[in-house]
Amino acid sequence: MKIYLTIFISIYFAQMSFGQNVNYDLIKYNGLNFFSTKSEIIEKLGNPNKIFEPNYECGSLSSDEQGIDYFTLEYGKIRFTGNETEKYILEQIDFENDNSIILNYGKYKLTCDTELTELTEIFGNEIIKYFDNDLSDGIIIHHEKYDSGIRIYFKKGKLIRFEYWSPC
């Protein structure tokens, strides 16, 4: 039974990801890189609304799994998670119904008005095959060198969330 579950999960994630890779160096929010120090984040965004330990069970931001404490800096719809040793990752952006949030991916600007078809310019036509599928779990775009990537979510054909993804 366990082997069937493993096969099913592998097939599921293979179907929800595709060949194009994400380049973290191209991701910028408000002048901040995908990997930024706490001081850089506070300099650009001010003090966070909330700081907390996310306590993830597993993955690259799991304190237990990595043996180091992680903290989330929450700025309303934007979250950075990390620590002073490894920097902070732009972990999540909620775009839904907020035109003021702009995420840059190289020369492209991602907003709540970004449509699925526009993302084919960035990540290739391969994502078109997912348009007819249920995208409630989002689409995972892997990094070419790391065992991580980004997950993007859509609602009514528009971008609503961007988040860092790491397997457990």
C-alpha positions in Angstrom: 0.0 0.0 0.0 2.8 2.4 0.9 4.5 1.9 -2.5 1.2 2.8 -4.3 0.9 5.9 -2.3 4.5 6.9 -3.1 3.9 6.3 -6.8 0.7 8.3 -6.8 2.3 11.2 -5.0 5.2 11.2 -7.5 2.9 11.2 -10.5 0.8 13.9 -9.0 3.8 16.3 -8.5 5.2 15.4 -11.9 1.9 16.4 -13.5 1.7 19.7 -11.5 5.2 20.7 -12.5 6.7 21.3 -15.8 10.0 21.6 -17.7 10.8 25.3 -17.3 12.8 26.2 -14.3 12.7 29.3 -12.0 15.7 31.5 -11.6 15.8 33.0 -8.1 18.2 35.7 -9.2 15.4 37.2 -11.4 12.9 37.5 -8.6 12.7 40.9 -6.9 10.1 42.6 -4.7 10.3 46.3 -3.9 14.1 46.3 -4.7 14.7 43.2 -2.5 16.2 40.0 -3.9 14.6 36.6 -3.4 17.3 36.0 -0.8 17.7 39.1 1.4 19.1 39.9 4.9 16.8 40.9 7.7 18.4 44.4 7.7 17.8 44.8 4.0 14.2 43.9 4.4 13.6 46.2 7.3 15.4 49.0 5.5 13.1 48.7 2.5 9.8 47.7 4.1 10.2 49.0 7.7 9.5 46.9 10.8 7.3 43.9 10.1 3.7 43.7 11.4 4.6 40.4 13.0 7.6 38.2 13.6 7.0 34.5 14.5 8.5 31.0 14.2 6.7 29.2 11.4 7.4 25.7 12.9 7.2 23.8 9.7 7.2 20.0 10.1 9.6 19.5 7.2 11.3 21.1 4.2 14.1 23.6 3.8 12.5 26.1 6.3 11.9 23.5 9.0 13.8 24.3 12.2 13.6 20.7 13.3 14.8 19.3 10.0 17.5 21.8 9.4 18.7 22.1 13.0 18.5 25.9 13.0 15.7 28.3 14.0 13.7 30.1 11.3 11.6 33.2 11.7 8.9 34.8 9.5 8.8 38.5 8.9 5.2 39.3 8.0 4.2 42.4 6.2 0.5 41.8 5.6 0.3 40.0 2.3 4.1 39.5 2.0 6.2 37.1 4.1 9.9 36.5 4.3 11.2 33.5 6.2 14.8 32.7 7.2 17.4 33.6 9.7 20.5 35.7 10.1 22.8 32.8 9.0 21.1 31.9 5.7 19.3 35.1 4.8 15.5 35.4 4.4 13.5 33.9 1.5 10.7 35.8 -0.1 8.3 33.0 1.0 4.9 34.2 0.1 3.0 37.0 -1.7 -0.8 37.2 -1.8 -1.8 39.2 -4.9 -5.5 38.7 -4.8 -7.4 42.0 -5.3 -4.3 44.2 -4.6 -3.0 46.2 -7.5 -0.3 47.8 -5.4 1.7 44.5 -5.1 4.2 44.0 -7.9 6.7 41.2 -8.1 9.4 41.5 -10.7 10.7 38.4 -12.6 13.5 39.8 -14.8 11.8 42.2 -17.2 8.3 41.0 -16.3 5.9 42.4 -13.7 3.6 40.0 -11.9 0.5 41.5 -10.3 -3.1 40.5 -9.4 -3.9 41.2 -13.1 -1.4 38.8 -14.5 -3.2 36.1 -16.5 -2.1 32.6 -17.1 -1.5 33.3 -20.8 1.0 36.0 -19.8 3.0 33.5 -17.8 3.7 31.5 -21.0 6.0 34.4 -22.0 8.0 33.8 -18.9 7.8 30.0 -18.3 7.1 28.8 -21.8 4.1 27.3 -23.6 4.3 24.1 -21.6 2.1 25.6 -18.9 -0.8 25.8 -21.3 -1.5 22.1 -20.8 -2.4 22.9 -17.2 -5.1 25.5 -18.1 -7.9 23.0 -18.2 -6.8 21.2 -15.0 -7.9 22.1 -11.5 -5.2 24.5 -10.5 -6.4 24.9 -6.9 -3.1 23.3 -5.7 -1.2 25.6 -7.9 1.6 24.9 -10.4 5.1 24.2 -9.1 8.1 25.5 -11.1 11.3 23.9 -9.9 14.7 25.5 -9.6 17.2 23.9 -11.9 19.9 23.4 -9.2 18.0 23.2 -5.9 15.4 20.8 -4.6 12.9 23.7 -4.3 11.0 26.1 -6.5 8.0 28.3 -6.5 4.3 27.5 -6.5 1.9 29.9 -8.2 -1.9 29.9 -7.7 -4.6 31.2 -9.9 -8.3 32.1 -9.5 -10.5 32.9 -12.4 -7.4 32.9 -14.7 -5.6 35.6 -12.6 -2.5 35.2 -10.4 -3.5 35.3 -6.7 -0.5 33.8 -4.9 3.3 33.2 -5.3 5.1 31.1 -2.7 8.4 29.4 -2.1 8.0 25.6 -2.3 10.2 23.0 -0.7 9.5 19.3 -0.7 9.2 17.4 2.6 
